[in-house]
Amino acid sequence: MRISPAQVAVDCTGPFALADWWRDRLGWRDVYRTEHPAHAIIEAVDGSGWRLCFIRVPDPTPGKNKLHLDVHCEDRDVAARELVAAGATEVRRDGMDDYGWVVMADPEGNLFCVSSPGR
């Protein structure tokens, strides 16, 4: 049997606010919201099938994420400044050769990376 990814699930304490934050950053749309159990799903508007599901958990996972999102843009420095203005935190800058990225944390501390095209 072949399996296919359906969505990426993000444990959080405030699923609706975090879904709104990511929806606005990515330019996606709401799909579903419910209180029992509390979760919100957003999806890409380009028909790619990408979905993020934000699920309320009683306490955040301690330590470093084992899974994180990588987002791409034309200019990672501009994007990092805009994300900080919207409530994200810049954690560090990293890279290899001519490919670099900015490690960020969303408003609940979930790590993600912002990169722009290398050579």
Kinemage of the C-alpha trace (Angstrom):
@kinemage 1
@onewidth
@group {chain A} dominant
@subgroup {mainchain}
@vectorlist {calphas} color= white
{ca met a 1} P 0.000 0.000 0.000
{ca arg a 2} L 1.321 3.431 -0.926
{ca ile a 3} L 0.862 6.269 1.539
{ca ser a 4} L 0.860 9.999 0.782
{ca pro a 5} L 1.379 12.962 3.081
{ca ala a 6} L -1.894 14.671 3.976
{ca gln a 7} L -0.788 17.561 6.171
{ca val a 8} L 1.792 18.703 8.686
{ca ala a 9} L 0.439 18.805 12.246
{ca val a 10} L 1.721 21.405 14.703
{ca asp a 11} L 1.139 20.944 18.444
{ca cys a 12} L 0.457 24.277 20.137
{ca thr a 13} L -1.438 25.919 22.983
{ca gly a 14} L -3.351 28.425 20.821
{ca pro a 15} L -4.325 26.719 17.563
{ca phe a 16} L -6.633 29.425 16.199
{ca ala a 17} L -4.246 32.341 16.740
{ca leu a 18} L -1.286 30.354 15.419
{ca ala a 19} L -3.245 29.168 12.357
{ca asp a 20} L -4.226 32.789 11.666
{ca trp a 21} L -0.604 33.901 12.030
{ca trp a 22} L 0.689 31.275 9.581
{ca arg a 23} L -2.268 31.788 7.196
{ca asp a 24} L -1.476 35.488 6.963
{ca arg a 25} L 2.268 34.914 6.486
{ca leu a 26} L 1.796 32.256 3.774
{ca gly a 27} L -1.225 33.797 2.041
{ca trp a 28} L -3.223 30.583 2.556
{ca arg a 29} L -6.908 30.038 3.430
{ca asp a 30} L -8.854 28.543 6.332
{ca val a 31} L -10.246 25.053 5.797
{ca tyr a 32} L -11.653 23.924 9.134
{ca arg a 33} L -11.890 24.983 12.784
{ca thr a 34} L -13.443 23.238 15.754
{ca glu a 35} L -13.268 23.437 19.542
{ca his a 36} L -13.685 19.697 20.231
{ca pro a 37} L -10.855 18.805 20.006
{ca ala a 38} L -9.489 22.296 19.390
{ca his a 39} L -7.726 22.472 16.056
{ca ala a 40} L -7.548 24.573 12.908
{ca ile a 41} L -6.506 23.607 9.384
{ca ile a 42} L -5.204 25.958 6.698
{ca glu a 43} L -4.214 25.132 3.130
{ca ala a 44} L -2.300 26.571 0.199
{ca val a 45} L -4.380 28.421 -2.376
{ca asp a 46} L -2.274 27.233 -5.327
{ca gly a 47} L -3.867 23.784 -5.514
{ca ser a 48} L -0.670 22.040 -4.358
{ca gly a 49} L -2.528 20.258 -1.561
{ca trp a 50} L -0.241 21.570 1.212
{ca arg a 51} L -2.060 21.778 4.564
{ca leu a 52} L -1.072 22.698 8.106
{ca cys a 53} L -3.121 21.493 11.075
{ca phe a 54} L -2.676 23.291 14.403
{ca ile a 55} L -3.759 21.164 17.374
{ca arg a 56} L -4.198 22.308 20.989
{ca val a 57} L -2.079 20.315 23.422
{ca pro a 58} L -1.961 20.814 27.202
{ca asp a 59} L 1.724 21.743 27.244
{ca pro a 60} L 4.282 22.575 24.558
{ca thr a 61} L 6.914 20.031 23.599
{ca pro a 62} L 10.148 20.867 25.449
{ca gly a 63} L 13.426 21.269 23.588
{ca lys a 64} L 14.229 21.567 19.907
{ca asn a 65} L 11.696 20.694 17.205
{ca lys a 66} L 12.377 17.386 15.496
{ca leu a 67} L 10.461 18.613 12.452
{ca his a 68} L 10.278 22.157 11.121
{ca leu a 69} L 9.029 24.088 8.112
{ca asp a 70} L 11.337 25.578 5.499
{ca val a 71} L 9.857 28.544 3.650
{ca his a 72} L 11.385 30.195 0.600
{ca cys a 73} L 11.229 33.800 -0.594
{ca glu a 74} L 13.033 36.213 -2.885
{ca asp a 75} L 14.921 38.026 -0.109
{ca arg a 76} L 15.389 36.283 3.251
{ca asp a 77} L 16.578 39.458 4.996
{ca val a 78} L 13.437 41.398 4.054
{ca ala a 79} L 11.258 38.397 4.946
{ca ala a 80} L 12.988 37.990 8.329
{ca arg a 81} L 12.372 41.668 9.175
{ca glu a 82} L 8.694 41.390 8.170
{ca leu a 83} L 8.262 38.181 10.171
{ca val a 84} L 9.795 39.785 13.274
{ca ala a 85} L 7.439 42.760 12.857
{ca ala a 86} L 4.540 40.259 12.715
{ca gly a 87} L 5.551 38.534 15.971
{ca ala a 88} L 8.230 35.983 15.028
{ca thr a 89} L 11.663 35.869 16.657
{ca glu a 90} L 14.958 35.599 14.795
{ca val a 91} L 16.951 32.778 16.413
{ca arg a 92} L 20.123 32.691 14.293
{ca arg a 93} L 21.532 32.837 10.786
{ca asp a 94} L 23.156 29.823 9.212
{ca gly a 95} L 24.246 28.516 5.839
{ca met a 96} L 26.713 26.696 3.669
{ca asp a 97} L 28.564 27.863 0.570
{ca asp a 98} L 26.300 30.450 -1.085
{ca tyr a 99} L 23.060 29.078 0.388
{ca gly a 100} L 21.938 30.660 3.645
{ca trp a 101} L 18.886 30.680 5.850
{ca val a 102} L 17.474 32.419 8.896
{ca val a 103} L 16.211 30.239 11.741
{ca met a 104} L 13.048 31.829 13.130
{ca ala a 105} L 10.491 31.001 15.833
{ca asp a 106} L 6.771 31.628 15.366
{ca pro a 107} L 4.770 33.307 18.173
{ca glu a 108} L 4.575 29.992 20.108
{ca gly a 109} L 8.272 29.211 19.684
{ca asn a 110} L 8.016 26.652 16.858
{ca leu a 111} L 11.162 26.842 14.755
{ca phe a 112} L 11.152 27.375 10.993
{ca cys a 113} L 13.742 28.447 8.419
{ca val a 114} L 13.563 31.217 5.830
{ca ser a 115} L 15.783 30.954 2.775
{ca ser a 116} L 16.162 32.608 -0.591
{ca pro a 117} L 17.645 31.181 -3.772
{ca gly a 118} L 21.384 30.477 -3.834
{ca arg a 119} L 23.324 30.168 -7.044
